[in-house]
Every structure is written in C-alpha cells, then in structure tokens.
Amino acid sequence: MGREPQQQEQQVSYTVEQLVAVNPYNPDILPDLENYVNEQVASQTYSLDANLCLLRLYQFEPEKMSTQIVARILIKALMAMPAPDFSLCLFLIPERVQMEEQFKTLIVLSHYLETGRFRQFWDEASKSRHIVEAVPGFEQAIQTYAIHLLSLTYQKVPRSVLAEAINIEGLSLDKFLEQQVATCGWTIEKGHGKGQLIILPANEFNHPELKKNNADSVPLDHIARIFPILG
C-alpha cells in the first residue's frame, strides 16, 4: 500500500477580526473575544467591531457576561472620544447592568466629557481610580480628547483653562507645553503664570475663514436649471 495521505484536518488559526467577520453570532467565539479585550488593554490597541460583537453575544447569553470585561470595553470606548463608541456600546448593555455602581460612574464620566466639563470629570475620575486605572493610557487619551475639544473652540487658550482641561499644573505643565511647542506647532505668548496664553494651530473651527464652503454652495448651473422648473 502507498503512503497514507495526510487527510487529518489541520486546525486553522483565525484572527479575532476574521472570526467576527465570518460568524459574528457564533457563541463559540465568546472566549476569544473576551481574551481579545484583555489583549487590547495590555497592548493599548482598540477594536470597536470586536467589542460590539462581544456585547451582542452577551445579550444572547447573559449568564456568561463578565462585568469586568464590559467595564473595560466602556473605558476603551471613552478613550476613543470624540467618536460615539461609548453610546454604541452602552446601547447593548442591559439596564440592570448599567445600574451597577461602576457603570453608573462611567456613564457620569461620559456625560462630563461630552459636555466639556473637564474639572468635574477629573474630580470624579480621581474618586474612581480603581476603575479607570485598570486600562493603561486612559489619562493620556482623555487629555488628547480635551486638547481636541479646546482646538475647536480657542485660537488662544488661557493657561488656566488648559491646565484644568488636561489636569496638569506647575512644572509638569511647563514640560508638556515645551513638548507641544516642539512637536505640534503651538506657540506661547509672552506672559507669566495663569494669564499666559497658548496659541493653538489654526483650523477651520477656531479660524472660520479657513473653512471651505464648496460643499455647502450650490453651483450656478444648478440654479439656472431650477428657474425654468419653477416657471
């Protein structure tokens, strides 16, 4: 007899993204998705699609839900602001789970961020360090979001406003500003203390004259076609 053909099925290794794409409602991938959340936390990466898939599977099998994993998903979603990821995730979480203390805290933090109430946000976050510090990079991500929000509002931001928004003061703030000046195009007006002004790079929001109106304008030839119809 000839050599027996190797017909044993070889186990194929799929990435989590492939598993989600091929069969997102397969409950067998739930452990893989949970492990992937922990991997995102450890590696400071992020996959909204995979996390939403896991939350949907939890809806079908609520007895398998890990509140620790859900909390980590929500924290990662907060870190993705201004994207609406937190609301997308929260929509898939049962109300009874949302009523748990850690989730009520995260919902409050989300509200403060959405409304730009950074002082209240940092105060609340400091009381809940055991929740937010479970995910590395949280503070830096929120600082990035705060700067993004300020850049939409200010051409020149007072030092005190910046300090409150990113929760950095004193020498640490001086060092932070030096880095931003060197790498991000910020400039600092001459001045001292809280009255110092930081000039942020121009964009179409803090300098409306830079906004392109092409998308909002109606071409003249379109108007010319309308008049005969109206007549």
Secondary structure in CASP SS format (residue, H / E / C, confidence):
PFRMAT SS
TARGET T0000
AUTHOR 0000-0000-0000
METHOD secondary structure of the structure
MODEL  1
M C 1.00
G C 1.00
R C 1.00
E C 1.00
P C 1.00
Q C 1.00
Q C 1.00
Q C 1.00
E C 1.00
Q C 1.00
Q C 1.00
V C 1.00
S C 1.00
Y C 1.00
T C 1.00
V H 1.00
E H 1.00
Q H 1.00
L H 1.00
V H 1.00
A H 1.00
V H 1.00
N C 1.00
P C 1.00
Y C 1.00
N C 1.00
P H 1.00
D H 1.00
I H 1.00
L H 1.00
P H 1.00
D H 1.00
L H 1.00
E H 1.00
N H 1.00
Y H 1.00
V H 1.00
N H 1.00
E H 1.00
Q H 1.00
V H 1.00
A H 1.00
S H 1.00
Q C 1.00
T C 1.00
Y C 1.00
S C 1.00
L H 1.00
D H 1.00
A H 1.00
N H 1.00
L H 1.00
C H 1.00
L H 1.00
L H 1.00
R H 1.00
L H 1.00
Y H 1.00
Q H 1.00
F H 1.00
E C 1.00
P H 1.00
E H 1.00
K H 1.00
M C 1.00
S C 1.00
T H 1.00
Q H 1.00
I H 1.00
V H 1.00
A H 1.00
R H 1.00
I H 1.00
L H 1.00
I H 1.00
K H 1.00
A H 1.00
L H 1.00
M H 1.00
A C 1.00
M C 1.00
P C 1.00
A C 1.00
P C 1.00
D H 1.00
F H 1.00
S H 1.00
L H 1.00
C H 1.00
L H 1.00
F C 1.00
L C 1.00
I C 1.00
P C 1.00
E H 1.00
R H 1.00
V H 1.00
Q H 1.00
M C 1.00
E C 1.00
E H 1.00
Q H 1.00
F H 1.00
K H 1.00
T H 1.00
L H 1.00
I H 1.00
V H 1.00
L H 1.00
S H 1.00
H H 1.00
Y H 1.00
L H 1.00
E H 1.00
T C 1.00
G C 1.00
R C 1.00
F H 1.00
R H 1.00
Q H 1.00
F H 1.00
W H 1.00
D H 1.00
E H 1.00
A H 1.00
S H 1.00
K H 1.00
S C 1.00
R H 1.00
H H 1.00
I H 1.00
V H 1.00
E C 1.00
A C 1.00
V C 1.00
P C 1.00
G C 1.00
F H 1.00
E H 1.00
Q H 1.00
A H 1.00
I H 1.00
Q H 1.00
T H 1.00
Y H 1.00
A H 1.00
I H 1.00
H H 1.00
L H 1.00
L H 1.00
S H 1.00
L H 1.00
T H 1.00
Y C 1.00
Q C 1.00
K E 1.00
V E 1.00
P E 1.00
R H 1.00
S H 1.00
V H 1.00
L H 1.00
A H 1.00
E H 1.00
A H 1.00
I H 1.00
N C 1.00
I C 1.00
E C 1.00
G H 1.00
L H 1.00
S H 1.00
L H 1.00
D H 1.00
K H 1.00
F H 1.00
L H 1.00
E H 1.00
Q H 1.00
Q H 1.00
V H 1.00
A H 1.00
T H 1.00
C H 1.00
G C 1.00
W C 1.00
T E 1.00
I E 1.00
E C 1.00
K C 1.00
G C 1.00
H C 1.00
G H 1.00
K H 1.00
G H 1.00
Q C 1.00
L E 1.00
I E 1.00
I E 1.00
L C 1.00
P C 1.00
A C 1.00
N C 1.00
E C 1.00
F C 1.00
N C 1.00
H C 1.00
P H 1.00
E H 1.00
L H 1.00
K C 1.00
K C 1.00
N C 1.00
N C 1.00
A C 1.00
D C 1.00
S C 1.00
V C 1.00
P C 1.00
L H 1.00
D H 1.00
H H 1.00
I H 1.00
A H 1.00
R H 1.00
I H 1.00
F H 1.00
P H 1.00
I H 1.00
L H 1.00
G C 1.00
END
